[in-house]
Amino acid sequence: MQKKIIITGDGSPSLYISELNETYHSKHGAVTESDYVYIKGGLGHWLGQNNQKKLKVFEMGMGTGLNVYLSYVFSINHRISCEYFSIEKYPLQLKEIRSLNMKVSLPSGEHHHFFDQLHQLEWNQMLSQSDFSFIKIKEDFLNMALVQSFDVLFYDAFGYHAQSEMWQEKALQKCYDLLNPGGIWVSYCAKGAVRRSLEKIGFVLERLDGPPGKREMLRAVKEV
Ligand SMILES: C[S@@+](CC[C@H](N)C(=O)[O-])C[C@H]1O[C@@H](n2cnc3c(N)ncnc32)[C@H](O)[C@@H]1O
């Protein structure tokens, strides 16, 4: 699919796919959205609730690697040990990542080498840096059979209008099954149908203020 580079509201770049009429991140700010929804709403929240310095994260939709990078920086800044698994069905090519020039918008320049490393890493291999280990899996989330469980799950699929199958009960049940008791699912999405499916599956839902340009976002907890 043809992708076009766009500059989002906070100056950071993202990609637009015209066939899907969809962007990889919020047009109002790619880095701002990732930081707000996944890092603060996911990792920060989990850390505030759990007296533990070790966690496992699963990301659905690695895309540009922005969430991976910000999680790496978070784990260093908070001195936590993190195992991070990211799945991607349609990997971006290295040349697409390079032309995106995401690094100029990333915080903590001293860690930018990690952004290069995560993209140079072969699929289905592990990269370990400090107390952060990262595995990227080239697979379809809907078909994957991963027998591990996680504390935090970033659900970063394309939007409902572009990929409705990713927001149906079957996919969301898979998320539930991947989480440890007490684990959290977090996403930029706030659609009523998705919220109702998550509740039906057994999640306890929180509707939170959204990042710039979005009224709400969702966080769902798998009760202990
Ligand atoms: C909204 S973008 C994610 C942005 C990404 N988290 C980032 O930080 O750049 C959605 C991503 O999900 C991937 N994706 C879509 N369907 C998928 C599937 N069934 N399994 C795995 N990845 C999928 C897309 O290729 C795309 O990279």
The ligand as a MOL file (V3000), in Angstrom:
LIG
                    3D

  0  0  0     0  0            999 V3000
M  V30 BEGIN CTAB
M  V30 COUNTS 27 29 0 0 0
M  V30 BEGIN ATOM
M  V30 1 C -1.8960 2.4770 14.0270 0
M  V30 2 S -0.5020 1.6220 13.3580 0 CHG=1
M  V30 3 C 0.5190 1.3670 14.7570 0
M  V30 4 C 1.5390 2.4230 15.0450 0
M  V30 5 C 2.6770 1.9140 15.8740 0
M  V30 6 N 2.3110 1.3960 17.1580 0
M  V30 7 C 3.7560 2.9550 15.9750 0
M  V30 8 O 4.1930 3.2560 17.1160 0
M  V30 9 O 4.1930 3.4430 14.9550 0 CHG=-1
M  V30 10 C -1.1980 -0.0380 13.2090 0
M  V30 11 C -0.1730 -1.1140 12.9570 0
M  V30 12 O -0.7890 -2.3990 13.1090 0
M  V30 13 C -0.3210 -3.2550 12.0960 0
M  V30 14 N -1.3060 -4.3320 11.9180 0
M  V30 15 C -2.5180 -4.2360 11.3480 0
M  V30 16 N -3.1700 -5.4260 11.3980 0
M  V30 17 C -2.3490 -6.2820 12.0180 0
M  V30 18 C -2.4630 -7.6580 12.3810 0
M  V30 19 N -3.5560 -8.3670 12.0870 0
M  V30 20 N -1.4410 -8.2530 13.0370 0
M  V30 21 C -0.3200 -7.5220 13.3340 0
M  V30 22 N -0.1530 -6.2210 12.9920 0
M  V30 23 C -1.1530 -5.5990 12.3550 0
M  V30 24 C -0.2050 -2.3190 10.9070 0
M  V30 25 O 0.6100 -2.8410 9.8850 0
M  V30 26 C 0.3750 -1.0620 11.5490 0
M  V30 27 O 1.7660 -1.1020 11.5930 0
M  V30 END ATOM
M  V30 BEGIN BOND
M  V30 1 1 1 2
M  V30 2 1 2 3
M  V30 3 1 2 10
M  V30 4 1 3 4
M  V30 5 1 4 5
M  V30 6 1 5 6
M  V30 7 1 5 7
M  V30 8 2 7 8
M  V30 9 1 7 9
M  V30 10 1 10 11
M  V30 11 1 11 12
M  V30 12 1 11 26
M  V30 13 1 12 13
M  V30 14 1 13 14
M  V30 15 1 13 24
M  V30 16 1 14 15
M  V30 17 1 14 23
M  V30 18 2 15 16
M  V30 19 1 16 17
M  V30 20 1 17 18
M  V30 21 2 17 23
M  V30 22 1 18 19
M  V30 23 2 18 20
M  V30 24 1 20 21
M  V30 25 2 21 22
M  V30 26 1 22 23
M  V30 27 1 24 25
M  V30 28 1 24 26
M  V30 29 1 26 27
M  V30 END BOND
M  V30 END CTAB
M  END
